[in-house]
Amino acid sequence: MTTPNLTRRHAVRAAARTWWTGCEAMDRMSVEAAARACHVAGGPSLAELVAAITTDRAHRAVPARRAA
């Protein structure tokens, strides 16, 4: 019985690791490059994506600045 749970646990961890790696890669990109990478036809405009990414990065950076 533990084998299916163990397999599922490994799959969840692998998915989380992949997601986190992707987030880190996006954070290393410039805001404009990240917006271009996320842009799809029919979705938000590049300007909206730039604004959203800039806001997201600013909100995530605040706790790091407080800790310093």
MOPAC internal coordinates of N, CA, C and O (Angstrom, degrees):
PM7 1SCF
backbone

  N    0.0000 0     0.00 0     0.00 0    0    0    0
  C    1.4448 1     0.00 0     0.00 0    1    0    0
  C    1.5266 1   112.43 1     0.00 0    2    1    0
  O    1.2310 1   119.52 1   152.42 1    3    2    1
  N    1.3097 1   118.53 1   -27.58 1    3    2    1
  C    1.4643 1   119.00 1  -178.37 1    5    3    2
  C    1.5201 1   112.57 1   -76.29 1    6    5    3
  O    1.2310 1   119.84 1   158.76 1    7    6    5
  N    1.3195 1   117.90 1   -21.24 1    7    6    5
  C    1.4608 1   120.25 1  -177.89 1    9    7    6
  C    1.5322 1   112.45 1   -61.76 1   10    9    7
  O    1.2310 1   118.53 1   131.71 1   11   10    9
  N    1.3440 1   120.41 1   -48.29 1   11   10    9
  C    1.4682 1   118.58 1   178.36 1   13   11   10
  C    1.5265 1   112.19 1   -61.26 1   14   13   11
  O    1.2310 1   120.01 1   139.13 1   15   14   13
  N    1.3268 1   117.59 1   -40.87 1   15   14   13
  C    1.4593 1   120.20 1   178.72 1   17   15   14
  C    1.5198 1   110.89 1   -64.77 1   18   17   15
  O    1.2310 1   120.39 1   139.59 1   19   18   17
  N    1.3120 1   116.85 1   -40.41 1   19   18   17
  C    1.4556 1   121.05 1   178.58 1   21   19   18
  C    1.5248 1   110.15 1   -64.66 1   22   21   19
  O    1.2310 1   120.21 1   137.73 1   23   22   21
  N    1.3177 1   117.21 1   -42.27 1   23   22   21
  C    1.4601 1   121.19 1   178.58 1   25   23   22
  C    1.5240 1   109.87 1   -63.33 1   26   25   23
  O    1.2310 1   120.17 1   136.36 1   27   26   25
  N    1.3101 1   117.27 1   -43.64 1   27   26   25
  C    1.4681 1   121.43 1   179.23 1   29   27   26
  C    1.5252 1   109.72 1   -64.17 1   30   29   27
  O    1.2310 1   119.98 1   138.18 1   31   30   29
  N    1.3070 1   117.64 1   -41.82 1   31   30   29
  C    1.4565 1   121.69 1   179.21 1   33   31   30
  C    1.5235 1   110.74 1   -60.89 1   34   33   31
  O    1.2310 1   120.43 1   137.35 1   35   34   33
  N    1.3195 1   116.78 1   -42.65 1   35   34   33
  C    1.4678 1   120.64 1   177.83 1   37   35   34
  C    1.5229 1   111.06 1   -64.79 1   38   37   35
  O    1.2310 1   120.57 1   139.62 1   39   38   37
  N    1.3283 1   116.52 1   -40.38 1   39   38   37
  C    1.4625 1   120.26 1   179.41 1   41   39   38
  C    1.5294 1   110.67 1   -64.70 1   42   41   39
  O    1.2310 1   120.10 1   138.11 1   43   42   41
  N    1.3184 1   117.42 1   -41.89 1   43   42   41
  C    1.4634 1   121.05 1   179.17 1   45   43   42
  C    1.5237 1   110.04 1   -64.94 1   46   45   43
  O    1.2310 1   120.22 1   136.45 1   47   46   45
  N    1.3139 1   117.19 1   -43.55 1   47   46   45
  C    1.4707 1   120.21 1   178.31 1   49   47   46
  C    1.5209 1   111.95 1   -63.43 1   50   49   47
  O    1.2310 1   120.64 1   139.38 1   51   50   49
  N    1.3293 1   116.39 1   -40.62 1   51   50   49
  C    1.4648 1   119.69 1   178.73 1   53   51   50
  C    1.5249 1   110.65 1   -65.16 1   54   53   51
  O    1.2310 1   120.29 1   139.43 1   55   54   53
  N    1.3232 1   117.06 1   -40.57 1   55   54   53
  C    1.4642 1   120.26 1   178.01 1   57   55   54
  C    1.5274 1   110.70 1   -64.81 1   58   57   55
  O    1.2310 1   120.21 1   137.85 1   59   58   57
  N    1.3189 1   117.20 1   -42.15 1   59   58   57
  C    1.4649 1   120.82 1   178.88 1   61   59   58
  C    1.5240 1   110.79 1   -64.21 1   62   61   59
  O    1.2310 1   120.70 1   139.63 1   63   62   61
  N    1.3265 1   116.28 1   -40.37 1   63   62   61
  C    1.4665 1   120.39 1   178.54 1   65   63   62
  C    1.5234 1   110.94 1   -63.62 1   66   65   63
  O    1.2310 1   120.35 1   138.72 1   67   66   65
  N    1.3292 1   116.93 1   -41.28 1   67   66   65
  C    1.4643 1   121.46 1   177.97 1   69   67   66
  C    1.5193 1   110.48 1   -64.09 1   70   69   67
  O    1.2310 1   120.37 1   135.39 1   71   70   69
  N    1.3417 1   116.90 1   -44.61 1   71   70   69
  C    1.4615 1   121.11 1   179.48 1   73   71   70
  C    1.5212 1   110.11 1   -61.83 1   74   73   71
  O    1.2310 1   120.23 1   133.66 1   75   74   73
  N    1.3344 1   117.17 1   -46.34 1   75   74   73
  C    1.4624 1   121.21 1  -178.23 1   77   75   74
  C    1.5327 1   110.87 1   -63.65 1   78   77   75
  O    1.2310 1   120.17 1   139.59 1   79   78   77
  N    1.3091 1   117.29 1   -40.41 1   79   78   77
  C    1.4621 1   121.38 1   178.00 1   81   79   78
  C    1.5245 1   110.38 1   -61.68 1   82   81   79
  O    1.2310 1   120.56 1   138.45 1   83   82   81
  N    1.3333 1   116.53 1   -41.55 1   83   82   81
  C    1.4567 1   120.80 1   177.00 1   85   83   82
  C    1.5155 1   112.09 1   -63.66 1   86   85   83
  O    1.2310 1   120.45 1   139.40 1   87   86   85
  N    1.3318 1   116.74 1   -40.60 1   87   86   85
  C    1.4724 1   120.71 1   177.59 1   89   87   86
  C    1.5243 1   110.87 1   -62.95 1   90   89   87
  O    1.2310 1   120.60 1   136.79 1   91   90   89
  N    1.3147 1   116.46 1   -43.21 1   91   90   89
  C    1.4674 1   119.90 1   178.97 1   93   91   90
  C    1.5254 1   111.09 1   -64.00 1   94   93   91
  O    1.2310 1   120.30 1   141.07 1   95   94   93
  N    1.3201 1   117.03 1   -38.93 1   95   94   93
  C    1.4655 1   120.67 1   178.35 1   97   95   94
  C    1.5250 1   110.45 1   -64.59 1   98   97   95
  O    1.2310 1   119.99 1   138.89 1   99   98   97
  N    1.3198 1   117.63 1   -41.11 1   99   98   97
  C    1.4662 1   120.68 1   177.83 1  101   99   98
  C    1.5274 1   110.79 1   -64.79 1  102  101   99
  O    1.2310 1   120.18 1   143.13 1  103  102  101
  N    1.3281 1   117.26 1   -36.87 1  103  102  101
  C    1.4664 1   120.43 1   179.78 1  105  103  102
  C    1.5246 1   112.14 1   -68.07 1  106  105  103
  O    1.2310 1   120.19 1   153.50 1  107  106  105
  N    1.3247 1   117.24 1   -26.50 1  107  106  105
  C    1.4661 1   119.97 1   178.21 1  109  107  106
  C    1.5235 1   111.93 1   -77.77 1  110  109  107
  O    1.2310 1   120.25 1   161.93 1  111  110  109
  N    1.3333 1   117.12 1   -18.07 1  111  110  109
  C    1.4698 1   121.61 1   179.26 1  113  111  110
  C    1.5267 1   109.65 1   -79.52 1  114  113  111
  O    1.2310 1   121.43 1   -23.26 1  115  114  113
  N    1.3158 1   114.88 1   156.74 1  115  114  113
  C    1.4615 1   118.11 1   171.15 1  117  115  114
  C    1.5285 1   107.67 1   -67.42 1  118  117  115
  O    1.2310 1   120.66 1   -18.78 1  119  118  117
  N    1.3215 1   116.34 1   161.22 1  119  118  117
  C    1.4618 1   120.36 1  -179.99 1  121  119  118
  C    1.5276 1   110.56 1   -59.23 1  122  121  119
  O    1.2310 1   120.67 1   137.05 1  123  122  121
  N    1.3247 1   116.32 1   -42.95 1  123  122  121
  C    1.4652 1   120.12 1  -178.85 1  125  123  122
  C    1.5284 1   111.29 1   -64.82 1  126  125  123
  O    1.2310 1   120.33 1   138.09 1  127  126  125
  N    1.3225 1   116.98 1   -41.91 1  127  126  125
  C    1.4700 1   120.60 1   179.47 1  129  127  126
  C    1.5294 1   110.74 1   -65.83 1  130  129  127
  O    1.2310 1   120.17 1   139.84 1  131  130  129
  N    1.3259 1   117.28 1   -40.16 1  131  130  129
  C    1.4650 1   120.75 1   177.86 1  133  131  130
  C    1.5279 1   110.28 1   -64.36 1  134  133  131
  O    1.2310 1   120.44 1   139.97 1  135  134  133
  N    1.3308 1   116.76 1   -40.03 1  135  134  133
  C    1.4661 1   120.19 1   178.46 1  137  135  134
  C    1.5274 1   110.62 1   -63.89 1  138  137  135
  O    1.2310 1   120.43 1   137.51 1  139  138  137
  N    1.3307 1   116.78 1   -42.49 1  139  138  137
  C    1.4706 1   119.47 1   178.50 1  141  139  138
  C    1.5238 1   110.98 1   -64.48 1  142  141  139
  O    1.2310 1   120.03 1   143.77 1  143  142  141
  N    1.3330 1   117.54 1   -36.23 1  143  142  141
  C    1.4632 1   121.03 1   179.88 1  145  143  142
  C    1.5311 1   111.39 1   -68.12 1  146  145  143
  O    1.2310 1   120.23 1   149.68 1  147  146  145
  N    1.3252 1   117.17 1   -30.32 1  147  146  145
  C    1.4657 1   121.62 1  -178.46 1  149  147  146
  C    1.5155 1   113.62 1   -89.39 1  150  149  147
  O    1.2310 1   120.18 1   163.76 1  151  150  149
  N    1.3217 1   117.27 1   -16.24 1  151  150  149
  C    1.4612 1   120.66 1  -172.80 1  153  151  150
  C    1.5179 1   111.77 1   -69.21 1  154  153  151
  O    1.2310 1   121.29 1   -46.85 1  155  154  153
  N    1.3424 1   115.14 1   133.15 1  155  154  153
  C    1.4638 1   122.00 1   173.69 1  157  155  154
  C    1.5202 1   108.01 1  -131.68 1  158  157  155
  O    1.2310 1   120.86 1   -30.41 1  159  158  157
  N    1.3042 1   115.97 1   149.59 1  159  158  157
  C    1.4559 1   120.41 1   178.97 1  161  159  158
  C    1.5230 1   109.94 1   -60.69 1  162  161  159
  O    1.2310 1   120.83 1   -45.23 1  163  162  161
  N    1.3212 1   116.02 1   134.77 1  163  162  161
  C    1.4581 1   120.35 1   179.94 1  165  163  162
  C    1.5167 1   113.80 1    86.18 1  166  165  163
  O    1.2310 1   120.23 1   174.72 1  167  166  165
  N    1.3246 1   117.17 1    -5.28 1  167  166  165
  C    1.4607 1   121.26 1   179.00 1  169  167  166
  C    1.5101 1   111.23 1   -96.13 1  170  169  167
  O    1.2310 1   120.42 1    17.47 1  171  170  169
  N    1.3260 1   116.80 1  -162.53 1  171  170  169
  C    1.4576 1   120.12 1   178.39 1  173  171  170
  C    1.5316 1   110.84 1   -61.79 1  174  173  171
  O    1.2310 1   121.02 1   -27.03 1  175  174  173
  N    1.3237 1   115.65 1   152.97 1  175  174  173
  C    1.4638 1   119.78 1   178.88 1  177  175  174
  C    1.5241 1   109.82 1   -71.47 1  178  177  175
  O    1.2310 1   120.92 1   -14.95 1  179  178  177
  N    1.3239 1   115.84 1   165.05 1  179  178  177
  C    1.4625 1   119.86 1   177.33 1  181  179  178
  C    1.5247 1   110.95 1   -59.10 1  182  181  179
  O    1.2310 1   120.07 1   140.02 1  183  182  181
  N    1.3329 1   117.47 1   -39.98 1  183  182  181
  C    1.4697 1   120.73 1   179.90 1  185  183  182
  C    1.5276 1   110.87 1   -62.75 1  186  185  183
  O    1.2310 1   120.17 1   140.10 1  187  186  185
  N    1.3260 1   117.28 1   -39.90 1  187  186  185
  C    1.4708 1   120.54 1   177.97 1  189  187  186
  C    1.5243 1   110.82 1   -66.51 1  190  189  187
  O    1.2310 1   120.63 1   139.70 1  191  190  189
  N    1.3209 1   116.41 1   -40.30 1  191  190  189
  C    1.4673 1   119.73 1   178.25 1  193  191  190
  C    1.5223 1   111.17 1   -65.57 1  194  193  191
  O    1.2310 1   120.13 1   137.32 1  195  194  193
  N    1.3342 1   117.36 1   -42.68 1  195  194  193
  C    1.4632 1   120.91 1   177.92 1  197  195  194
  C    1.5260 1   109.53 1   -58.86 1  198  197  195
  O    1.2310 1   120.18 1   134.55 1  199  198  197
  N    1.3344 1   117.26 1   -45.45 1  199  198  197
  C    1.4631 1   120.90 1   179.78 1  201  199  198
  C    1.5314 1   111.33 1   -62.49 1  202  201  199
  O    1.2310 1   120.27 1   136.70 1  203  202  201
  N    1.3310 1   117.09 1   -43.30 1  203  202  201
  C    1.4602 1   121.06 1  -179.26 1  205  203  202
  C    1.5234 1   111.71 1   -66.14 1  206  205  203
  O    1.2310 1   120.24 1   137.15 1  207  206  205
  N    1.3194 1   117.15 1   -42.85 1  207  206  205
  C    1.4692 1   120.98 1  -179.91 1  209  207  206
  C    1.5241 1   110.21 1   -66.93 1  210  209  207
  O    1.2310 1   120.27 1   138.58 1  211  210  209
  N    1.3318 1   117.08 1   -41.42 1  211  210  209
  C    1.4622 1   120.77 1   178.52 1  213  211  210
  C    1.5246 1   110.73 1   -61.54 1  214  213  211
  O    1.2310 1   120.50 1   134.71 1  215  214  213
  N    1.3301 1   116.64 1   -45.29 1  215  214  213
  C    1.4701 1   120.87 1   178.70 1  217  215  214
  C    1.5197 1   111.20 1   -63.03 1  218  217  215
  O    1.2310 1   120.60 1   135.80 1  219  218  217
  N    1.3276 1   116.46 1   -44.20 1  219  218  217
  C    1.4675 1   120.67 1   179.49 1  221  219  218
  C    1.5176 1   111.21 1   -59.97 1  222  221  219
  O    1.2310 1   120.38 1   133.52 1  223  222  221
  N    1.3102 1   116.88 1   -46.48 1  223  222  221
  C    1.4659 1   120.29 1  -179.45 1  225  223  222
  C    1.5263 1   111.49 1   -65.11 1  226  225  223
  O    1.2310 1   120.29 1   142.83 1  227  226  225
  N    1.3233 1   117.04 1   -37.17 1  227  226  225
  C    1.4684 1   120.20 1   178.87 1  229  227  226
  C    1.5237 1   110.65 1   -65.66 1  230  229  227
  O    1.2310 1   120.12 1   138.46 1  231  230  229
  N    1.3348 1   117.37 1   -41.54 1  231  230  229
  C    1.4627 1   120.77 1   179.92 1  233  231  230
  C    1.5217 1   111.76 1   -67.80 1  234  233  231
  O    1.2310 1   120.25 1   142.78 1  235  234  233
  N    1.3196 1   117.13 1   -37.22 1  235  234  233
  C    1.4643 1   119.73 1   179.90 1  237  235  234
  C    1.5159 1   112.26 1   -75.75 1  238  237  235
  O    1.2310 1   119.62 1   157.29 1  239  238  237
  N    1.3352 1   118.32 1   -22.71 1  239  238  237
  C    1.4601 1   121.32 1  -178.56 1  241  239  238
  C    1.5235 1   111.79 1   -82.26 1  242  241  239
  O    1.2310 1   119.38 1   158.28 1  243  242  241
  N    1.3057 1   118.79 1   -21.72 1  243  242  241
  C    1.4719 1   121.93 1  -175.83 1  245  243  242
  C    1.5248 1   111.62 1   -60.46 1  246  245  243
  O    1.2310 1   118.12 1   129.97 1  247  246  245
  N    1.3482 1   121.18 1   -50.03 1  247  246  245
  C    1.4695 1   119.26 1   179.56 1  249  247  246
  C    1.5289 1   112.43 1   -59.68 1  250  249  247
  O    1.2310 1   120.25 1   145.11 1  251  250  249
  N    1.3241 1   117.12 1   -34.89 1  251  250  249
  C    1.4723 1   119.92 1  -179.98 1  253  251  250
  C    1.5277 1   109.68 1   -65.78 1  254  253  251
  O    1.2310 1   120.03 1   141.48 1  255  254  253
  N    1.3281 1   117.55 1   -38.52 1  255  254  253
  C    1.4567 1   120.46 1   179.17 1  257  255  254
  C    1.5161 1   111.23 1   -69.78 1  258  257  255
  O    1.2310 1   120.18 1   143.61 1  259  258  257
  N    1.3401 1   117.25 1   -36.39 1  259  258  257
  C    1.4695 1   120.04 1   178.62 1  261  259  258
  C    1.5139 1   111.27 1   -66.15 1  262  261  259
  O    1.2310 1   120.32 1   144.08 1  263  262  261
  N    1.3329 1   116.99 1   -35.92 1  263  262  261
  C    1.4669 1   121.16 1  -178.47 1  265  263  262
  C    1.5294 1   111.59 1   -72.03 1  266  265  263
  O    1.2310 1   120.26 1   154.77 1  267  266  265
  N    1.3131 1   117.10 1   -25.23 1  267  266  265
  C    1.4635 1   120.54 1  -176.00 1  269  267  266
  C    1.5115 1   113.24 1   -74.36 1  270  269  267
  O    1.2310 1   120.10 1   180.00 1  271  270  269

